[in-house]
Amino acid sequence: MSKPKSPPAPRAAVSNVLLVEVPPQFIALCEASGATPQATLRGMAAMLCGLRYDAHNRLVPLEGAAA
């Protein structure tokens, strides 16, 4: 006799939350450029991974980045 299948495990969240302390100069620079600190840090992290956000807010490879 076979066991009934259990429901699939819930999927993990796509993003993680990280609490980061930044200097006030970073916040001032973000405000002066019209960008949020969150968006700026996400963009920097993406760039370090060889990615960028496109016009539709999707992550895509940087041009000229090694695949």
N, C-alpha and C positions, 0 to 999 in steps of 0.2 A: 504494500500500500504506500503510495507516494504522499509526501507532505504537501499541504497547500503552499503555494508560493507566497512569500511575504511581500508587502508593497516595497517598491524601490526606495532606497535611502534618499532623503532630501538632498538636493544639489547644494554644494557649497556656494557661498556668495562669490560673485565675480571679483569683488575688490575687498581689500583689507583696510581696516582703520588703523592709523598710526598717529600717535600724539607726538608732535615734534615742536621743540622750543626753537624759535627763530628770533634773531635780533630785531629791534624796532626799525632799524634801517631797511631791512627786507620788506617789512610791512609798508613803510613809507615809499619804497621803490615800486611795489605792486600798486599802491594807490595812485602814484603819479603816472603810471603807465595804463591805468584803467583795468588791470587784471587782478583777479582774486589771488590771495596767497595759495589757496588750494589748487587752482588751475595752473599757476606758475610751477608749483612743486610737481604736479602730475606731468606737466610738459617736460620738466627737467629729468624726471625719472624715465619717461618714455625715451627721451633723447639718449640717455645713458644705455638704454636697451636697444638702440638702433631703430627706434620707432618714432612716429610723429602722429599727431591728430590731424585728420583731413577735415574738409569743410562740413562733413556730416558727423563730426565728433567720433570717428572710428579710428582705431589704431592701425596704421599702415607702415611698411618699412620706409626708412629714410632713403631718399634717392642717393645712389652711389654707395649705400651700405652693403657690406658683405652679407650674402644670404646664408 
